[in-house]
Amino acid sequence: MIRAIIFDLGRVIVPFDFDRAYRRLTALSGLSKEDITGRIRETGLVPLLECGQIEPREFVARISQCLGIHLSYEEFGELWSSIFLPDTLIPESLLAGLKGRYRLLLLSNTNAIHYEMIEANYTLLRHFDDYVLSYRIGAMKPDPRIYQAAVAKSNCAPEECFFTDDIPDYVAAARREGIDAVQFESHAQIVGELRARGVAI
């Protein structure tokens, strides 16, 4: 029986489009999208930020330097978070209907800069009972430790947890930890998966 329902964040609840940020960075730096992505990748800083191993302000300073741009921390944060689109992929009513009957958890690879903006702008997140975030846990999916942290916060056994994520490798990693997991495709599909497991929607 399912007692806890665990949702990924990006492209499950909140859609995003990296090109929204790349277009602005191109205008500011004069670099192509390919140059920007290559330079950022070479720094190795994004995984460090998402595992909480570098402070956000240091991250902003070092990325700004590598791209040759000059923005305040707040300006950079707004640009960095512009990837997120306003309309969610699942309605708030789904979470509201599940809350109270099931333990709801958010499990996400994310960072302090993005999550601060997300928390402020997507009020449906208030329905979650707990938040398992890579930058707080110190591990990113598909690392087993982040799934183990989610199970611990679920207050139930792995097989009593249902998890959905848009990335197949992350779904497979959850299954290796004994979690009932499926790849997210749409709101209607995930409602069907929950109902098939006896979850009252």
Secondary structure as the mmCIF struct_conf table of DSSP 4:
data_model
#
loop_
_struct_conf.conf_type_id
_struct_conf.id
_struct_conf.beg_label_comp_id
_struct_conf.beg_label_asym_id
_struct_conf.beg_label_seq_id
_struct_conf.end_label_comp_id
_struct_conf.end_label_asym_id
_struct_conf.end_label_seq_id
STRN STRN1 ALA A 4 PHE A 7
BEND BEND1 LEU A 9 LEU A 9
STRN STRN2 GLY A 10 GLY A 10
TURN_TY1_P TURN_TY1_P1 ARG A 11 ILE A 13
STRN STRN3 VAL A 14 VAL A 14
STRN STRN4 PHE A 16 PHE A 16
TURN_TY1_P TURN_TY1_P2 PHE A 18 PHE A 18
HELX_RH_AL_P HELX_RH_AL_P1 ASP A 19 SER A 29
HELX_RH_AL_P HELX_RH_AL_P2 LYS A 33 THR A 43
TURN_TY1_P TURN_TY1_P3 GLY A 44 GLY A 44
HELX_RH_AL_P HELX_RH_AL_P3 LEU A 45 GLU A 50
TURN_TY1_P TURN_TY1_P4 CYS A 51 GLY A 52
BEND BEND2 ILE A 54 ILE A 54
HELX_RH_AL_P HELX_RH_AL_P4 PRO A 56 LEU A 67
TURN_TY1_P TURN_TY1_P5 GLY A 68 GLY A 68
HELX_RH_AL_P HELX_RH_AL_P5 TYR A 73 TRP A 80
TURN_TY1_P TURN_TY1_P6 SER A 81 ILE A 83
STRN STRN5 PHE A 84 PHE A 84
BEND BEND3 PRO A 86 ASP A 87
BEND BEND4 LEU A 89 ILE A 90
HELX_RH_AL_P HELX_RH_AL_P6 GLU A 92 LEU A 98
STRN STRN6 LYS A 99 LYS A 99
TURN_TY1_P TURN_TY1_P7 GLY A 100 ARG A 101
STRN STRN7 TYR A 102 TYR A 102
STRN STRN8 ARG A 103 SER A 108
HELX_RH_AL_P HELX_RH_AL_P7 ALA A 112 ASN A 121
HELX_RH_3T_P HELX_RH_3T_P1 THR A 123 HIS A 127
BEND BEND5 ASP A 129 ASP A 129
STRN STRN9 ASP A 130 LEU A 133
HELX_RH_AL_P HELX_RH_AL_P8 SER A 134 ILE A 137
TURN_TY1_P TURN_TY1_P8 GLY A 138 GLY A 138
TURN_TY1_P TURN_TY1_P9 LYS A 141 PRO A 142
BEND BEND6 ASP A 143 ASP A 143
HELX_RH_AL_P HELX_RH_AL_P9 PRO A 144 SER A 154
TURN_TY1_P TURN_TY1_P10 ASN A 155 ASN A 155
BEND BEND7 CYS A 156 CYS A 156
HELX_RH_3T_P HELX_RH_3T_P2 PRO A 158 GLU A 160
STRN STRN10 CYS A 161 ASP A 165
BEND BEND8 ASP A 166 ASP A 166
HELX_RH_AL_P HELX_RH_AL_P10 PRO A 168 ARG A 176
TURN_TY1_P TURN_TY1_P11 GLU A 177 GLY A 178
STRN STRN11 ASP A 180 GLN A 183
HELX_RH_AL_P HELX_RH_AL_P11 HIS A 187 ALA A 196
TURN_TY1_P TURN_TY1_P12 ARG A 197 GLY A 198
#
